[in-house]
Amino acid sequence: MHINPYGEEPTLLAVALLNDRPATVRALQARCDAAGVVHRPGAKRADLVLLDRYLDEIDRLIDTAQASDRVRLLNELLARHTAHPRVTDHAGDGFHLHYRDAEMSYAAMLSALLTMGLTVHLVQRGMHRLARCAVPECETAFADTTKNGKQRYCSPACANRDAVRRHRSRHRASTPDVR
């Protein structure tokens, strides 16, 4: 049985690329290879530029709070970056669906993969499951893959830092000034 490859893994890759944008074609290719992305030919300099523009669109999606506005943006991304589903067995490991044309650039393929992943993730798990860290000085984006869907921080470090800050603030508020 093949599980739908669109969802969590492409969503996590999208967030990782957004938070730490690859500066070189080699870095982009290495990160995508490590994530299991298969596409030949590989990435070119133009793909890096196109991917950067695409990630700006994802940035906008993350900063959109209303579910209805997110749905509108997702539909725009789907219209621009994906194609009719196609059955393929390109790797010889079984038939599966692709939401992209067979002959497209690396950036176009990656944009289609990430768009479908983000869409499946948000539709199946909840429109709120793509956000920025709740720590005001942290701009890091994250995809909430928790069981309960209540993630507020990008990392345990930020969650701990904020908990300490709240604790100290409560402690200061409850301690009388004895000067």
Summary of the structure (lengths in Angstrom):
residues: 179
radius of gyration: 19.5
end to end distance: 70.6
largest distance: 76.2
contacts: 483
relative contact order: 0.14
helix: 53%
strand: 7%
